Amino acid sequence: WASYVAGAIVVLMTELGVRFNDSISIL
């Protein structure tokens, strides 16, 4: 289950990173 949690965290970080970059592009 540890690998599953780690994968979920990576996905969340990636999603946040993409949204963060998109917000910067808008600005």
N, C-alpha and C positions, 0 to 999 in steps of 0.2 A: 504493500500500500504506500510505502515511502516514495517509491518511484512515481506512483500515480499523483501523489501530492506535489512532488517536485515538478512534474510535467504541468500540473494545473497552475502552479506559481509562475512557471516560465511563460505559459500562455497569457496569464493575466498581465505579467510585466510587459510582454510583447504588445498586447492590446493597449495598455496604458501608454507605452512608448509611441505607438502609431498615433493615438489620439493626441498625445502631447506634441508630436511633430506636426500634425495637421493643424492644431490650434496656432502654432508658431507660423505656419505657412499663411494662415488666414490673416494674422497680424502683419 
